[in-house]
Amino acid sequence: MAGQLDRIATFAELPNTIFQVAPYDLGERRAFDLPVTLLTLPDRTHLCYAESAHQGSLERESRYVLPLLTAYHQLQAEALSQAASVAMIEQLRKGTP
């Protein structure tokens, strides 16, 4: 796990990244239970790829994509700031909760 935490800390230092931790204690307010990839194309249209245990699905229709995009933005607003997220990773790297 130390190697994974080191990699996350290195990633968070990159100038073109944003790193935020969404704490587990968000509970019911967590927006996603399964992996979701949200894409914005050069023409500003949005796509969503979602996976379940049985299949993957690519959605192009805004009536399906926009609610997921909204949920992502709400999750982003409730997640820790980048500074707090990095501090959390540093604490874990040092072995302190």
N, C-alpha and C positions, 0 to 999 in steps of 0.2 A: 504494500500500500504506500510505502514511503516514496517509491518511484513514481507512482501515479500522482501523489500530492506535489512532488517536485515538478512534474510535467504541467500540472494545472497552474502552479505558481509561475512557471516560465511563460505559459500561454497568456496569463493575465498581464504580464509585463509588456507584451507586444503593443505597439502604438496603434494598430488598426483593429483591436479587439475590444469587446465589452464583456466583462465576466461578472455575473451576478449569481449568487446562490439563493435558491428559493427554499427556505427552511422547511423541514418535514412537518413542523408544527403548524404549517398553514392548513393542514388537515383538509377539510371539505372545500376550502377556498382554492385548493390546487386545481388548475384548469385542465390538466391533462393526466390521464392514467396510462396512456400508451404513447409511443414515439410519434411525433408529428413534425413534419418539415414544412415550413411556410416559405414560399418563394415569391419574390417580386421581380418581374421581368423588366427589361429595359423600357417597354412601353407602359410601365406602371401597373400592368395587370397582375393579379395575385393567383397563385396556385397553392394547393395544399396536398401533401402526400401523407397519408396516415396508415399505420400498420396495426394489425391486431395479431393474435396468435395464429390466425388462420389465413389471412390475406392482407394485401396492401391495396390502397385505393388512391388514385390521383383525381382530385376534384378541380375543375376549372370554373364552375358556375359560382358567381359571387354569392348566391343565397346560401351556399354551403361553406364557402371560404371565409366570408366576412365575420361570421360568428366566432370562428376559430382565431381569426386575426384579433378580434376584440378580446377574446379570452387570453390570448398571448400578451396583449398590452396590459391587461389587468394584472396578470401574473408578474410581469416586469415591474409594475408599479409597487407591488407588495414584496418583491424580492429585496434582499439586502443590497445596499449600494456596492459599487465595485470595491471601494476601500474596506468596507465591512466584510465583504466576501473574501477578499485577500487576507484580511486579519484572521478570519475564521480558518482559512487554509493554513496560515502560519501557525496558529494555535494547535491544529491537528498535527502539523509536521513536528512540533516540539513535544507532542504527546500530552498536551493539556486540553481538556474539553472546554 
